[in-house]
């Protein structure tokens, strides 16, 4: 299909293999994108680069990553998704809010401020269930699973099952 050449034209390093289904992701704003091999990406997703950044926001997606239906990747400084990560439907990686905290600034249509933005890092083999939201300045450790509907406001360690708003670890996945 013509979607693959269109998406690869946005990439700093196009992969040899890429599987797009249901169209192509909507890509908006200034965004540097590196996509590795063997990814499966729903075209019904949106990738945003923060437009008011002094540096170019960076999205790095590792090998064999699944990005599901209606995912939103809002890149503040950077989002790094390592190898073998799974993002179910309607995952929101919120690296920036899009609006300032101050109500007068919001009313004037001003941009969010630099202290509101941050990175998101999903380490190898992470799995985010449907409707998970990850806020800025969060790293999720290798092999961790975040349950459906959770909101991740802080770092999570490796190899745990986490759930809730805000997330809390409910089970170790070591030795399963």
C-alpha positions, 0 to 999 in steps of 0.5 A, a space after each residue: 500500500 501507499 501508506 508505508 512509503 508515506 510513513 517511512 518518509 517521516 523517519 530518520 532511519 526507515 526499517 526494512 520491514 514494517 506492517 501498517 494496518 488500517 491506514 497510516 498514523 497521523 503525524 503532527 508537529 516537529 518530530 524526529 522518528 526512528 523506527 526499528 525492524 518488524 513493527 506492527 502499527 495501527 494506522 488509527 493512531 496519532 503521533 504528536 511532537 510538541 510544537 513549542 520545544 526549543 529542541 526537536 522531540 524524538 520518538 524511538 521505537 525498537 524492534 518487534 513493537 506492536 502499537 495498537 488501535 487509537 494510541 496517542 503518542 504525545 512526545 514532550 522531550 522524547 519517548 523511547 519504546 524498546 524492543 518487544 513492547 506491546 501497546 494495546 488499544 487507546 494507550 496515551 503516552 502523554 509527554 506534555 499536556 498541551 496547555 499551561 497550568 495557569 488559567 489566565 495563560 490557558 485563556 490566552 491560548 499560550 503553550 504549556 511550559 517547559 516544566 510540564 513536559 518530559 520523557 517517557 521510557 518503556 523498557 524491553 518487553 513492557 505490555 500496556 493494557 487498553 486505556 493506559 495513560 503514562 504521564 511525563 518523566 516516567 520509566 517503566 521497567 523491563 517486562 512490566 505489565 500495566 493493567 487496563 485503565 491504569 494511570 502511570 504517574 511515577 516510575 515502575 520497577 522491572 518485572 511487576 504487574 501494576 494497576 490503578 490510578 495512580 498505579 501501584 505494584 500488585 504482584 512480582 512477575 519474577 519466577 512465573 
